[in-house]
Amino acid sequence: MVLSFLGWMNGYGQNQAVYWIGQSDLVSAPTVCNTNNIYGSNPGFTWTDNLPVGTQVLAVQVEYNIGVNCNNTLITPTLNSTNQTNVNATHACTCTPSSSEQDYIIHALNEADYNINGSNTYILQGASTIGFNNEPTTLNGNFAKITV
């Protein structure tokens, strides 16, 4: 379930939305390692933006915690099938990565690739055996947080 909080103002008088990503919002992440780690090949998540049509998006930020990661290369995420800047995550090919092996990613996305009042999808493209950890202290038990 995606929970969104709309209508409050950031420090610049702009509307801001926050979307929380739960397990049901994950895509291509069918394997559950333990209660906190879910992974797959080219995994990601999807959410529906609720901002009014015509809203000017000034920034899009996604936050998530990488748990299982059997890749040794940079990852090129996509937002709505458009490449974003690379993400570098620690190689930890285990279902129980230690806290030092989990990477909390804060990724600024290209706002021009964001769909206002529509569906959005973020994918860790080209990454096999990688997934998300719903670290309760950083994401309140969710798998990702998107701030627009």
MDTraj code that builds the backbone (N, CA, C; nanometers):
import mdtraj as md
import numpy as np

residues = "MET VAL LEU SER PHE LEU GLY TRP MET ASN GLY TYR GLY GLN ASN GLN ALA VAL TYR TRP ILE GLY GLN SER ASP LEU VAL SER ALA PRO THR VAL CYS ASN THR ASN ASN ILE TYR GLY SER ASN PRO GLY PHE THR TRP THR ASP ASN LEU PRO VAL GLY THR GLN VAL LEU ALA VAL GLN VAL GLU TYR ASN ILE GLY VAL ASN CYS ASN ASN THR LEU ILE THR PRO THR LEU ASN SER THR ASN GLN THR ASN VAL ASN ALA THR HIS ALA CYS THR CYS THR PRO SER SER SER GLU GLN ASP TYR ILE ILE HIS ALA LEU ASN GLU ALA ASP TYR ASN ILE ASN GLY SER ASN THR TYR ILE LEU GLN GLY ALA SER THR ILE GLY PHE ASN ASN GLU PRO THR THR LEU ASN GLY ASN PHE ALA LYS ILE THR VAL".split()
xyz = np.array([
    [0.0846, -0.1178, 0.0000],
    [0.0000, 0.0000, 0.0000],
    [0.0885, 0.1232, 0.0000],
    [0.0543, 0.2164, -0.0851],
    [0.1266, 0.3425, -0.0897],
    [0.0481, 0.4427, -0.0065],
    [0.1138, 0.4997, 0.0905],
    [0.0522, 0.6049, 0.1710],
    [0.1078, 0.7372, 0.1241],
    [0.0235, 0.8323, 0.1010],
    [0.0735, 0.9623, 0.0567],
    [0.0223, 1.0707, 0.1490],
    [0.1028, 1.1699, 0.1670],
    [0.0686, 1.2847, 0.2492],
    [0.0769, 1.4066, 0.1590],
    [-0.0350, 1.4661, 0.1285],
    [-0.0395, 1.5795, 0.0376],
    [-0.0886, 1.7028, 0.1096],
    [-0.0631, 1.8164, 0.0513],
    [-0.1240, 1.9391, 0.0981],
    [-0.0433, 2.0159, 0.2003],
    [0.0662, 1.9625, 0.2507],
    [0.1455, 2.0420, 0.3425],
    [0.2532, 2.1128, 0.2630],
    [0.3037, 2.2175, 0.3176],
    [0.3978, 2.3012, 0.2466],
    [0.5404, 2.2755, 0.2943],
    [0.6329, 2.2752, 0.1990],
    [0.7729, 2.2702, 0.2395],
    [0.8163, 2.4121, 0.2758],
    [0.9414, 2.4320, 0.3060],
    [0.9889, 2.5626, 0.3515],
    [0.9840, 2.6720, 0.2460],
    [0.9521, 2.6356, 0.1211],
    [0.9510, 2.7336, 0.0134],
    [0.8097, 2.7644, -0.0358],
    [0.7070, 2.7228, 0.0394],
    [0.5701, 2.7495, -0.0004],
    [0.5213, 2.6611, -0.1139],
    [0.5889, 2.5493, -0.1373],
    [0.5514, 2.4573, -0.2435],
    [0.4789, 2.3368, -0.1839],
    [0.3809, 2.2814, -0.2575],
    [0.3214, 2.1555, -0.2161],
    [0.4264, 2.0465, -0.2240],
    [0.4177, 1.9515, -0.1334],
    [0.5128, 1.8416, -0.1323],
    [0.4361, 1.7133, -0.1043],
    [0.4750, 1.6052, -0.1707],
    [0.4109, 1.4759, -0.1505],
    [0.5161, 1.3744, -0.1084],
    [0.4767, 1.2846, -0.0181],
    [0.5633, 1.1753, 0.0247],
    [0.4874, 1.0459, 0.0005],
    [0.5526, 0.9510, -0.0669],
    [0.4930, 0.8207, -0.0967],
    [0.5778, 0.7131, -0.0308],
    [0.5135, 0.6239, 0.0436],
    [0.5811, 0.5130, 0.1109],
    [0.5553, 0.3861, 0.0308],
    [0.6594, 0.3074, 0.0075],
    [0.6505, 0.1859, -0.0726],
    [0.6496, 0.0638, 0.0180],
    [0.5401, -0.0107, 0.0107],
    [0.5279, -0.1359, 0.0854],
    [0.5581, -0.2547, -0.0041],
    [0.5501, -0.3737, 0.0508],
    [0.5830, -0.4953, -0.0240],
    [0.4955, -0.5115, -0.1485],
    [0.3690, -0.4752, -0.1402],
    [0.2793, -0.4928, -0.2552],
    [0.3127, -0.3987, -0.3711],
    [0.3955, -0.2976, -0.3481],
    [0.4347, -0.2030, -0.4523],
    [0.5636, -0.2433, -0.5233],
    [0.6302, -0.3489, -0.4734],
    [0.7545, -0.3945, -0.5347],
    [0.7243, -0.4709, -0.6635],
    [0.8130, -0.4588, -0.7627],
    [0.8015, -0.5334, -0.8871],
    [0.9305, -0.6106, -0.9106],
    [0.9161, -0.7289, -0.9707],
    [1.0298, -0.8164, -1.0038],
    [1.1168, -0.8467, -0.8821],
    [1.0524, -0.8612, -0.7674],
    [1.1231, -0.8964, -0.6435],
    [1.0449, -1.0084, -0.5747],
    [1.0478, -1.1290, -0.6343],
    [0.9636, -1.2370, -0.5830],
    [1.0208, -1.3161, -0.4659],
    [1.1507, -1.3019, -0.4385],
    [1.2142, -1.3879, -0.3390],
    [1.2261, -1.3160, -0.2051],
    [1.1734, -1.3799, -0.1016],
    [1.1826, -1.3265, 0.0344],
    [1.2891, -1.4072, 0.1067],
    [1.3954, -1.3395, 0.1509],
    [1.5052, -1.4061, 0.2228],
    [1.4703, -1.4266, 0.3689],
    [1.4255, -1.3224, 0.4273],
    [1.3821, -1.3232, 0.5666],
    [1.2754, -1.2141, 0.5761],
    [1.2359, -1.1778, 0.6885],
    [1.1277, -1.0803, 0.6993],
    [1.1658, -0.9418, 0.6493],
    [1.2945, -0.9141, 0.6331],
    [1.3377, -0.7790, 0.5946],
    [1.3917, -0.7668, 0.4527],
    [1.4321, -0.8754, 0.3879],
    [1.4972, -0.8684, 0.2572],
    [1.4138, -0.9351, 0.1492],
    [1.3864, -0.8606, 0.0426],
    [1.3144, -0.9125, -0.0732],
    [1.3971, -0.8763, -0.1953],
    [1.4218, -0.9749, -0.2831],
    [1.5080, -0.9463, -0.3977],
    [1.4600, -1.0161, -0.5238],
    [1.5260, -0.9817, -0.6352],
    [1.4972, -1.0420, -0.7640],
    [1.5944, -0.9885, -0.8672],
    [1.5583, -1.0033, -0.9936],
    [1.6377, -0.9529, -1.1039],
    [1.5671, -0.8302, -1.1605],
    [1.6389, -0.7192, -1.1722],
    [1.5807, -0.5914, -1.2142],
    [1.4622, -0.5517, -1.1268],
    [1.4792, -0.5544, -0.9955],
    [1.3665, -0.5215, -0.9082],
    [1.3421, -0.3708, -0.9035],
    [1.2285, -0.3353, -0.8540],
    [1.1943, -0.1949, -0.8391],
    [1.0615, -0.1794, -0.7695],
    [0.9988, -0.0651, -0.7910],
    [0.8690, -0.0400, -0.7290],
    [0.7919, 0.0609, -0.8115],
    [0.6630, 0.0621, -0.7895],
    [0.5744, 0.1510, -0.8626],
    [0.4819, 0.2231, -0.7659],
    [0.4426, 0.3444, -0.8018],
    [0.3492, 0.4223, -0.7202],
    [0.2731, 0.5164, -0.8118],
    [0.1616, 0.5655, -0.7636],
    [0.0804, 0.6597, -0.8393],
    [0.0879, 0.7962, -0.7734],
    [0.1307, 0.8942, -0.8515],
    [0.1393, 1.0307, -0.8025],
    [-0.0004, 1.0916, -0.7962],
    [-0.0277, 1.1666, -0.6885],
    [-0.1577, 1.2298, -0.6678],
    [-0.1543, 1.3816, -0.6779],
    [-0.0424, 1.4389, -0.7189],
    [-0.0355, 1.5844, -0.7311],
    [-0.1246, 1.6309, -0.8462],
    [-0.1826, 1.7492, -0.8346],
    [-0.2702, 1.7995, -0.9409],
    [-0.1953, 1.8183, -1.0723],
    [-0.2637, 1.7902, -1.1821],
    [-0.2081, 1.8160, -1.3144],
    [-0.1679, 1.9625, -1.3211],
    [-0.0513, 1.9881, -1.3769],
    [-0.0016, 2.1248, -1.3867],
    [0.0939, 2.1629, -1.2755],
    [0.1087, 2.0760, -1.1737],
    [0.2027, 2.1026, -1.0657],
    [0.3449, 2.1051, -1.1216],
    [0.4233, 2.2030, -1.0810],
    [0.5630, 2.2087, -1.1216],
    [0.6454, 2.1270, -1.0236],
    [0.7119, 2.0250, -1.0737],
    [0.7975, 1.9407, -0.9902],
    [0.9374, 2.0001, -0.9882],
    [0.9835, 2.0354, -0.8691],
    [1.1154, 2.0963, -0.8542],
    [1.2228, 1.9939, -0.8200],
    [1.1833, 1.8827, -0.7574],
    [1.2793, 1.7797, -0.7197],
    [1.2050, 1.6499, -0.6916],
    [1.2719, 1.5381, -0.7218],
    [1.2207, 1.4047, -0.6892],
    [1.3353, 1.3303, -0.6225],
    [1.3088, 1.2788, -0.5044],
    [1.4110, 1.2049, -0.4298],
    [1.3542, 1.0709, -0.3879],
    [1.4306, 0.9653, -0.4087],
    [1.3910, 0.8325, -0.3645],
    [1.4930, 0.7851, -0.2611],
    [1.4428, 0.7218, -0.1548],
    [1.5286, 0.6668, -0.0495],
    [1.4928, 0.5201, -0.0314],
    [1.5946, 0.4348, -0.0228],
    [1.5719, 0.2925, 0.0015],
    [1.6980, 0.2312, 0.0596],
    [1.6816, 0.1121, 0.1113],
    [1.7910, 0.0403, 0.1728],
    [1.8160, -0.0868, 0.0917],
    [1.9378, -0.1015, 0.0377],
    [1.9749, -0.2232, -0.0347],
    [2.0150, -0.3287, 0.0687],
    [1.9557, -0.4454, 0.0595],
    [1.9917, -0.5575, 0.1463],
    [2.0785, -0.6549, 0.0676],
    [2.0160, -0.7556, 0.0093],
    [2.0863, -0.8535, -0.0730],
    [2.1395, -0.7842, -0.1982],
    [2.2696, -0.8058, -0.2280],
    [2.3281, -0.7493, -0.3492],
    [2.4400, -0.8406, -0.3973],
    [2.4117, -0.9185, -0.5009],
    [2.5120, -1.0097, -0.5558],
    [2.5812, -0.9512, -0.6781],
    [2.5735, -0.8204, -0.6979],
    [2.6357, -0.7505, -0.8108],
    [2.7654, -0.6849, -0.7665],
    [2.8604, -0.6792, -0.8568],
    [2.9878, -0.6119, -0.8292],
    [3.0066, -0.4894, -0.9165],
    [2.8978, -0.4384, -0.9732],
    [2.9090, -0.3263, -1.0650],
    [2.8162, -0.2129, -1.0226],
    [2.8362, -0.0968, -1.0822],
    [2.7438, 0.0136, -1.0620],
    [2.6082, -0.0247, -1.1195],
    [2.5044, 0.0249, -1.0597],
    [2.3686, -0.0035, -1.1035],
    [2.3134, 0.1243, -1.1671],
    [2.2465, 0.1097, -1.2805],
    [2.1834, 0.2246, -1.3457],
    [2.0328, 0.2126, -1.3286],
    [1.9762, 0.2807, -1.2307],
    [1.8316, 0.2778, -1.2128],
    [1.7611, 0.3531, -1.3246],
    [1.6348, 0.3182, -1.3460],
    [1.5519, 0.3932, -1.4397],
    [1.4298, 0.4468, -1.3669],
    [1.3827, 0.5606, -1.4117],
    [1.2544, 0.6151, -1.3689],
    [1.1704, 0.6233, -1.4956],
    [1.0625, 0.5461, -1.4982],
    [0.9738, 0.5409, -1.6148],
    [1.0523, 0.5121, -1.7431],
    [1.1418, 0.4137, -1.7344],
    [1.2231, 0.3618, -1.8461],
    [1.3325, 0.4573, -1.8936],
    [1.3600, 0.5633, -1.8188],
    [1.4668, 0.6565, -1.8548],
    [1.5800, 0.6444, -1.7530],
    [1.7028, 0.6254, -1.8026],
    [1.8183, 0.6093, -1.7140],
    [1.8353, 0.7299, -1.6224],
    [1.8707, 0.7001, -1.4975],
    [1.9032, 0.8021, -1.3980],
    [2.0525, 0.7878, -1.3663],
    [2.1047, 0.8677, -1.2745],
    [2.2461, 0.8553, -1.2383],
    [2.2712, 0.7207, -1.1707],
    [2.3949, 0.6722, -1.1838],
    [2.4306, 0.5418, -1.1279],
    [2.4228, 0.5396, -0.9761],
    [2.4015, 0.4193, -0.9244],
    [2.4005, 0.3943, -0.7806],
    [2.5081, 0.2903, -0.7519],
    [2.5855, 0.3130, -0.6495],
    [2.6875, 0.2180, -0.6089],
    [2.6457, 0.1575, -0.4744],
    [2.6353, 0.0256, -0.4696],
    [2.5940, -0.0422, -0.3462],
    [2.6952, -0.1499, -0.3094],
    [2.7127, -0.1719, -0.1803],
    [2.8062, -0.2715, -0.1290],
    [2.7639, -0.4119, -0.1707],
    [2.8609, -0.4906, -0.2171],
    [2.8364, -0.6302, -0.2520],
    [2.8141, -0.7085, -0.1226],
    [2.6948, -0.7656, -0.1062],
    [2.6607, -0.8448, 0.0127],
    [2.5639, -0.9541, -0.0321],
    [2.6185, -1.0611, -0.0872],
    [2.5370, -1.1682, -0.1449],
    [2.4957, -1.2675, -0.0354],
    [2.4109, -1.2181, 0.0561],
    [2.3634, -1.2986, 0.1672],
    [2.2237, -1.2524, 0.2065],
    [2.1461, -1.3434, 0.2623],
    [2.0108, -1.3077, 0.3066],
    [2.0107, -1.2320, 0.4387],
    [2.1224, -1.2312, 0.5052],
    [2.1307, -1.1613, 0.6332],
    [2.2507, -1.0665, 0.6336],
    [2.2476, -0.9642, 0.5475],
    [2.3602, -0.8705, 0.5464],
    [2.3682, -0.7940, 0.6782],
    [2.4910, -0.7720, 0.7223],
    [2.5089, -0.6935, 0.8442],
    [2.4714, -0.5493, 0.8162],
    [2.4549, -0.4702, 0.9183],
    [2.4174, -0.3300, 0.8986],
    [2.5234, -0.2556, 0.8182],
    [2.6500, -0.2944, 0.8291],
    [2.7554, -0.2274, 0.7517],
    [2.7521, -0.2687, 0.6045],
    [2.6860, -0.3809, 0.5722],
    [2.6741, -0.4257, 0.4337],
    [2.5478, -0.3723, 0.3663],
    [2.4591, -0.3126, 0.4423],
    [2.3375, -0.2557, 0.3854],
    [2.3646, -0.1097, 0.3501],
    [2.3215, -0.0704, 0.2328],
    [2.3441, 0.0672, 0.1880],
    [2.2132, 0.1429, 0.1855],
    [2.2081, 0.2527, 0.2601],
    [2.0924, 0.3412, 0.2565],
    [2.1167, 0.4396, 0.1442],
    [2.0349, 0.4317, 0.0405],
    [2.0531, 0.5112, -0.0800],
    [1.9577, 0.6303, -0.0769],
    [2.0099, 0.7478, -0.1013],
    [1.9285, 0.8680, -0.1242],
    [1.9633, 0.9131, -0.2654],
    [1.8669, 0.9003, -0.3551],
    [1.8924, 0.9190, -0.4973],
    [1.8051, 1.0320, -0.5516],
    [1.8696, 1.1384, -0.5989],
    [1.7976, 1.2478, -0.6639],
    [1.7697, 1.2068, -0.8082],
    [1.6428, 1.2174, -0.8492],
    [1.6024, 1.1763, -0.9827],
    [1.5787, 1.2973, -1.0711],
    [1.5820, 1.2754, -1.2016],
    [1.5547, 1.3812, -1.2971],
    [1.4043, 1.4088, -1.2964],
    [1.3666, 1.5268, -1.2516],
    [1.2234, 1.5591, -1.2379],
    [1.1511, 1.5609, -1.3722],
    [1.2232, 1.5794, -1.4828],
    [1.1593, 1.5785, -1.6149],
    [1.1061, 1.4396, -1.6515],
    [1.1568, 1.3350, -1.5857],
    [1.1140, 1.1979, -1.6138],
    [0.9976, 1.1533, -1.5260],
    [0.9513, 1.2396, -1.4376],
    [0.8465, 1.2071, -1.3406],
    [0.7079, 1.2313, -1.4006],
    [0.6154, 1.1393, -1.3762],
    [0.4773, 1.1527, -1.4237],
    [0.3900, 1.2130, -1.3143],
    [0.3479, 1.3369, -1.3346],
    [0.2580, 1.4031, -1.2406],
    [0.1180, 1.3465, -1.2594],
    [0.0504, 1.3164, -1.1483],
    [-0.0853, 1.2640, -1.1487],
    [-0.0949, 1.1381, -1.2343],
    [0.0060, 1.0507, -1.2197],
    [0.0074, 0.9264, -1.2965],
    [0.0997, 0.8236, -1.2333],
    [0.1147, 0.7133, -1.3004],
    [0.1966, 0.6023, -1.2519],
    [0.3445, 0.6296, -1.2760],
    [0.4275, 0.5916, -1.1780],
    [0.5730, 0.6027, -1.1869],
    [0.6351, 0.4694, -1.1472],
    [0.7449, 0.4334, -1.2146],
    [0.8145, 0.3084, -1.1846],
    [0.9643, 0.3334, -1.1781],
    [1.0262, 0.2855, -1.0711],
    [1.1707, 0.2969, -1.0484],
    [1.2266, 0.1550, -1.0490],
    [1.3231, 0.1275, -1.1367],
    [1.3788, -0.0072, -1.1534],
    [1.5308, -0.0025, -1.1391],
    [1.5869, -0.1006, -1.0685],
    [1.7325, -0.1179, -1.0626],
    [1.7710, -0.2000, -1.1855],
    [1.7820, -0.1321, -1.2981],
    [1.8001, -0.1943, -1.4290],
    [1.9367, -0.2618, -1.4411],
    [1.9367, -0.3813, -1.4985],
    [2.0610, -0.4535, -1.5219],
    [2.1187, -0.5188, -1.3985],
    [2.0434, -0.5207, -1.2916],
    [2.0920, -0.5780, -1.1662],
    [2.0232, -0.7122, -1.1409],
    [2.1021, -0.8166, -1.1304],
    [2.0443, -0.9464, -1.0971],
    [2.0764, -0.9780, -0.9516],
    [1.9868, -1.0428, -0.8857],
    [1.9993, -1.0806, -0.7455],
    [2.0360, -0.9596, -0.6599],
    [1.9421, -0.8694, -0.6547],
    [1.9557, -0.7508, -0.5707],
    [1.8167, -0.7173, -0.5165],
    [1.8137, -0.6568, -0.4013],
    [1.6820, -0.6265, -0.3463],
    [1.6835, -0.5229, -0.2372],
    [1.5663, -0.5080, -0.1807],
    [1.5400, -0.4024, -0.0842],
    [1.5250, -0.4591, 0.0561],
    [1.5623, -0.3776, 0.1531],
    [1.5514, -0.4130, 0.2939],
    [1.4631, -0.3087, 0.3592],
    [1.3617, -0.3536, 0.4317],
    [1.2713, -0.2575, 0.4959],
    [1.3206, -0.2228, 0.6361],
    [1.4414, -0.1705, 0.6385],
    [1.5056, -0.1307, 0.7642],
    [1.4106, -0.0441, 0.8451],
    [1.3629, -0.0942, 0.9588],
    [1.2614, -0.0201, 1.0327],
    [1.3064, 0.1148, 1.0873],
    [1.4343, 0.1335, 1.1138],
    [1.4765, 0.2602, 1.1734],
    [1.4841, 0.3736, 1.0718],
    [1.5012, 0.3427, 0.9442],
    [1.5141, 0.4482, 0.8445],
    [1.3889, 0.4656, 0.7587],
    [1.3115, 0.3600, 0.7404],
    [1.1962, 0.3659, 0.6507],
    [1.0657, 0.3255, 0.7186],
    [1.0652, 0.3213, 0.8489],
    [0.9426, 0.2899, 0.9234],
    [0.8789, 0.1588, 0.8781],
    [0.9602, 0.0594, 0.8435],
    [0.9084, -0.0704, 0.8026],
    [0.8668, -0.0788, 0.6568],
    [0.8887, 0.0285, 0.5793],
    [0.8582, 0.0279, 0.4361],
    [0.9846, -0.0035, 0.3582],
    [0.9695, -0.0234, 0.2265],
    [1.0839, -0.0554, 0.1428],
    [1.1451, 0.0655, 0.0724],
    [1.0696, 0.1730, 0.0616],
    [1.1233, 0.2948, -0.0007],
    [1.0362, 0.4131, 0.0351],
    [1.0929, 0.5299, 0.0128],
    [1.0216, 0.6570, 0.0357],
    [1.0537, 0.7480, -0.0825],
    [0.9493, 0.8060, -0.1401],
    [0.9666, 0.9003, -0.2503],
    [0.9140, 1.0354, -0.2045],
    [0.9948, 1.1387, -0.2219],
    [0.9548, 1.2743, -0.1879],
    [0.9565, 1.3578, -0.3159],
    [0.8449, 1.4231, -0.3432],
    [0.8304, 1.5062, -0.4636],
    [0.8011, 1.6486, -0.4191],
])
top = md.Topology()
chain = top.add_chain()
for i, resn in enumerate(residues, 1):
    res = top.add_residue(resn, chain, resSeq=i)
    for name in ("N", "CA", "C"):
        top.add_atom(name, md.element.get_by_symbol(name[0]), res)
traj = md.Trajectory(xyz[None], top)
